[in-house]
Amino acid sequence: MDRRGGPRRLRERAAAARQPPARRPAEAQAAGVPSFRLRRPGHAALARSRRGHGRPHRPGGDRRAGESLWLARQGPVRREQGGILSAVLLLAPLLGTALPGVAAAAGPKSEIVRECLERPGEEGVTACQQALALALPAARAATLRRVLAGRLAALKRWDDAVEVYRDDVRARPGDAEAQRRLGSALLYLTGRPADALGPLQESIRLRPNEPAAYAELGVALAELGRADDAVAAFEAAARLDPAYFESRPAAQATFDAARRGQRWP
């Protein structure tokens, strides 16, 4: 006993109990009291934290990284349903589904649109023509016209493909990309560079920062023997996109030939 009337050992134990775990003496740790330590990322005590964000028996305890707590609380079935619904919503503008019409995907209009997108050859052409005869939103109809033109080009029906692009321009005369596609089809599919000039120039007027329209205009001008005008168009494309010709060797060769006052090939 000391002057305060209590055993020194009892006072030491009481003081040790009041200390933070990391500062407790060795005898307290030996008694089974865990100490506070910083763990390495690969430590077994932290391994489970990579699999979830809570205790597994609690709602949302197995929440994935970046996943909302609401979806995690719904369980694995609703989680998979959410993923499927997200995919349907992404495809809805193209397949013609309307909300709240996930069920509307089985309708006759959506079925013919799906056939247009999936069927090859003449069957796909017929399906696309039938789909375009329906009352579709303008953006969706434009997508189907591009699909139809691709189907026709694959069948080497060049003139028919050009007419589809022409229909697209009639439906959307102020769309720069529709004008450029028509000019490109006239230039490359039917070999009519003089007819391609108008749509390509209109595309540039509507969207003057598109390098592809300038480059295709340069090709058309070079085909017509207008080398100086072709060089000017090619240079405009290069200014807008210095790397444009790196992946287009034919356009680069046409550009180089025009600078020499020649035609390629």
C-alpha positions as CSV (number, residue, x, y, z in Angstrom):
1,M,0.0,0.0,0.0
2,D,1.3,3.5,-0.7
3,R,0.4,6.8,0.8
4,R,-2.9,7.1,-1.2
5,G,-4.1,3.9,0.3
6,G,-4.3,1.7,-2.8
7,P,-2.1,-0.9,-4.2
8,R,0.2,0.4,-6.9
9,R,-0.6,-2.5,-9.2
10,L,-4.3,-1.6,-9.2
11,R,-3.6,2.0,-10.1
12,E,-1.3,0.9,-13.0
13,R,-4.0,-1.4,-14.4
14,A,-6.6,1.3,-14.2
15,A,-4.3,3.8,-16.0
16,A,-3.5,1.2,-18.7
17,A,-7.2,0.6,-19.3
18,R,-7.8,4.3,-19.9
19,Q,-5.1,4.5,-22.6
20,P,-5.8,4.2,-26.3
21,P,-5.3,0.6,-27.6
22,A,-2.1,1.5,-29.5
23,R,-0.5,2.8,-26.3
24,R,-1.4,0.0,-23.9
25,P,1.5,-1.9,-22.4
26,A,2.6,-5.3,-23.5
27,E,0.8,-7.1,-20.7
28,A,-2.6,-5.7,-21.8
29,Q,-2.0,-6.9,-25.3
30,A,-0.9,-10.3,-24.0
31,A,-4.2,-10.6,-22.2
32,G,-6.0,-10.6,-25.6
33,V,-6.8,-6.9,-26.0
34,P,-6.3,-6.0,-29.7
35,S,-4.0,-3.0,-30.4
36,F,-4.6,-0.3,-33.1
37,R,-2.3,-0.8,-36.1
38,L,-2.2,0.5,-39.6
39,R,-2.9,-2.4,-42.0
40,R,-1.3,-3.0,-45.4
41,P,-3.7,-3.0,-48.3
42,G,-3.3,-6.8,-48.7
43,H,-3.8,-7.6,-45.1
44,A,-6.4,-10.3,-44.4
45,A,-8.3,-8.0,-42.1
46,L,-8.9,-5.7,-45.1
47,A,-9.5,-8.3,-47.8
48,R,-13.2,-8.4,-47.2
49,S,-13.6,-4.6,-47.6
50,R,-12.8,-5.0,-51.3
51,R,-15.9,-7.2,-51.8
52,G,-18.5,-4.9,-50.2
53,H,-19.2,-1.8,-48.3
54,G,-20.8,-3.2,-45.1
55,R,-21.8,-6.3,-43.3
56,P,-23.3,-9.0,-45.6
57,H,-26.4,-9.5,-43.4
58,R,-27.4,-5.9,-43.7
59,P,-29.2,-4.4,-46.7
60,G,-26.6,-3.1,-49.1
61,G,-23.8,-4.9,-47.3
62,D,-22.5,-6.4,-50.5
63,R,-22.7,-3.1,-52.5
64,R,-20.3,-2.9,-55.4
65,A,-17.9,-0.1,-55.9
66,G,-19.6,2.8,-57.7
67,E,-23.1,1.2,-57.2
68,S,-25.9,3.2,-55.7
69,L,-27.0,2.2,-52.2
70,W,-30.6,2.0,-53.4
71,L,-29.8,-0.6,-56.1
72,A,-27.6,-2.6,-53.8
73,R,-30.5,-2.9,-51.3
74,Q,-32.8,-4.4,-53.9
75,G,-30.7,-7.6,-54.0
76,P,-29.1,-9.5,-56.9
77,V,-32.2,-10.1,-59.0
78,R,-33.2,-6.4,-59.1
79,R,-29.6,-5.6,-59.8
80,E,-29.5,-7.8,-62.9
81,Q,-32.9,-6.4,-64.0
82,G,-31.5,-2.9,-63.7
83,G,-28.7,-3.8,-66.1
84,I,-31.1,-5.3,-68.6
85,L,-33.4,-2.3,-68.4
86,S,-30.4,0.0,-69.0
87,A,-29.5,-1.8,-72.2
88,V,-33.1,-1.6,-73.4
89,L,-33.2,2.1,-72.8
90,L,-30.0,2.6,-74.7
91,L,-31.4,0.7,-77.7
92,A,-34.9,2.2,-77.5
93,P,-34.3,5.2,-79.8
94,L,-33.0,2.9,-82.5
95,L,-35.4,0.0,-82.2
96,G,-38.5,2.2,-82.0
97,T,-39.6,1.4,-78.5
98,A,-41.4,4.1,-76.6
99,L,-41.5,4.5,-72.8
100,P,-43.3,3.3,-70.8
101,G,-43.3,0.8,-73.7
102,V,-40.7,-1.8,-73.0
103,A,-43.7,-4.0,-73.7
104,A,-44.2,-2.0,-76.9
105,A,-41.1,-3.6,-78.2
106,A,-43.3,-6.5,-79.3
107,G,-45.5,-4.2,-81.5
108,P,-45.7,-4.6,-85.3
109,K,-43.9,-1.3,-85.9
110,S,-40.9,-2.2,-83.8
111,E,-40.8,-5.7,-85.3
112,I,-40.4,-4.3,-88.8
113,V,-37.8,-1.9,-87.7
114,R,-35.9,-4.7,-86.1
115,E,-36.1,-6.7,-89.3
116,C,-34.6,-3.8,-91.2
117,L,-31.7,-3.7,-88.8
118,E,-31.1,-7.4,-88.7
119,R,-32.0,-9.0,-92.0
120,P,-29.3,-9.0,-94.7
121,G,-29.6,-8.7,-98.5
122,E,-32.9,-8.1,-100.3
123,E,-34.9,-9.1,-97.3
124,G,-33.3,-6.3,-95.3
125,V,-33.9,-3.9,-98.2
126,T,-37.6,-4.8,-98.2
127,A,-37.9,-4.5,-94.4
128,C,-36.3,-1.1,-94.4
129,Q,-38.5,0.2,-97.2
130,Q,-41.6,-1.1,-95.2
131,A,-40.3,0.5,-92.0
132,L,-39.7,3.9,-93.7
133,A,-43.3,3.8,-95.0
134,L,-44.4,4.0,-91.3
135,A,-44.8,7.2,-89.4
136,L,-41.4,7.2,-87.6
137,P,-39.7,10.1,-85.7
138,A,-37.4,12.0,-88.0
139,A,-34.1,10.9,-86.3
140,R,-35.2,7.3,-86.4
141,A,-36.2,7.5,-90.1
142,A,-32.8,9.0,-90.9
143,T,-31.0,6.1,-89.2
144,L,-33.1,3.6,-91.2
145,R,-32.3,5.4,-94.4
146,R,-28.6,5.1,-93.7
147,V,-29.1,1.4,-93.1
148,L,-31.1,1.0,-96.3
149,A,-28.4,2.8,-98.3
150,G,-25.8,0.5,-96.9
151,R,-27.9,-2.6,-97.8
152,L,-28.3,-1.3,-101.3
153,A,-24.6,-0.5,-101.7
154,A,-23.7,-4.0,-100.5
155,L,-25.9,-5.3,-103.3
156,K,-24.1,-3.0,-105.7
157,R,-27.3,-1.1,-106.4
158,W,-25.3,2.2,-106.5
159,D,-28.0,4.4,-108.0
160,D,-30.6,3.2,-105.6
161,A,-28.3,3.9,-102.7
162,V,-27.8,7.4,-104.0
163,E,-31.5,8.0,-104.2
164,V,-31.9,7.0,-100.6
165,Y,-29.3,9.6,-99.6
166,R,-31.2,12.1,-101.8
167,D,-34.4,11.3,-99.9
168,D,-32.6,11.9,-96.7
169,V,-31.5,15.4,-97.9
170,R,-35.1,16.1,-99.0
171,A,-36.3,15.2,-95.5
172,R,-33.5,17.1,-93.8
173,P,-32.2,19.8,-96.1
174,G,-30.5,21.7,-93.3
175,D,-28.5,18.7,-92.0
176,A,-24.9,19.0,-92.9
177,E,-24.1,15.3,-92.5
178,A,-27.0,14.3,-94.8
179,Q,-25.6,16.7,-97.4
180,R,-22.1,15.3,-97.0
181,R,-23.3,11.7,-97.3
182,L,-25.1,12.5,-100.5
183,G,-22.1,14.2,-102.0
184,S,-19.9,11.3,-100.9
185,A,-22.2,8.7,-102.5
186,L,-22.3,10.7,-105.8
187,L,-18.6,10.9,-105.8
188,Y,-17.6,7.4,-104.8
189,L,-20.6,5.2,-105.6
190,T,-21.5,6.5,-109.0
191,G,-18.4,8.5,-110.0
192,R,-20.2,11.8,-110.6
193,P,-17.9,14.4,-109.1
194,A,-19.6,17.3,-110.8
195,D,-22.9,16.3,-109.1
196,A,-21.1,15.9,-105.8
197,L,-19.9,19.5,-105.6
198,G,-23.3,21.0,-104.7
199,P,-24.1,18.8,-101.7
200,L,-20.5,19.0,-100.4
201,Q,-20.4,22.8,-100.7
202,E,-23.8,23.0,-98.9
203,S,-22.5,20.7,-96.2
204,I,-19.5,23.0,-95.7
205,R,-21.8,26.1,-95.6
206,L,-24.0,24.4,-92.9
207,R,-21.0,23.1,-90.8
208,P,-17.8,24.9,-91.8
209,N,-15.6,23.1,-89.2
210,E,-16.0,19.5,-90.7
211,P,-12.7,18.4,-92.3
212,A,-14.3,15.4,-94.1
213,A,-16.5,17.6,-96.2
214,Y,-13.5,19.7,-97.3
215,A,-11.4,16.6,-98.1
216,E,-14.2,15.0,-100.2
217,L,-14.7,18.3,-101.9
218,G,-11.0,18.3,-102.7
219,V,-11.2,14.9,-104.2
220,A,-14.2,15.9,-106.4
221,L,-12.4,19.0,-107.6
222,A,-9.2,17.0,-108.4
223,E,-11.3,14.6,-110.4
224,L,-12.6,17.5,-112.4
225,G,-9.0,18.8,-113.1
226,R,-9.4,21.8,-110.8
227,A,-6.1,21.3,-109.1
228,D,-5.7,24.7,-107.4
229,D,-9.2,24.6,-106.0
230,A,-8.6,21.0,-104.8
231,V,-5.4,22.0,-103.0
232,A,-7.3,24.8,-101.2
233,A,-10.0,22.4,-100.1
234,F,-7.4,19.8,-98.9
235,E,-5.5,22.5,-97.0
236,A,-8.7,23.6,-95.3
237,A,-9.2,20.0,-94.1
238,A,-5.6,19.8,-92.9
239,R,-6.0,23.0,-90.9
240,L,-9.1,21.7,-89.2
241,D,-7.6,18.4,-88.4
242,P,-3.8,18.1,-88.9
243,A,-3.9,14.3,-88.5
244,Y,-6.8,13.9,-91.0
245,F,-4.7,12.5,-93.9
246,E,-2.6,10.1,-91.7
247,S,-5.2,7.3,-91.9
248,R,-6.4,8.2,-95.4
249,P,-3.6,7.4,-97.9
250,A,-5.7,7.7,-101.0
251,A,-6.8,11.3,-100.0
252,Q,-3.2,12.1,-99.2
253,A,-2.0,10.8,-102.6
254,T,-4.8,12.9,-104.3
255,F,-3.7,15.9,-102.3
256,D,0.0,15.4,-103.3
257,A,-0.9,14.9,-107.0
258,A,-3.0,18.1,-107.0
259,R,-0.1,20.1,-105.6
260,R,1.9,18.9,-108.6
261,G,-0.9,19.8,-110.9
262,Q,-1.7,16.2,-111.6
263,R,-4.5,13.7,-111.1
264,W,-4.4,10.6,-109.0
265,P,-4.5,7.8,-109.8
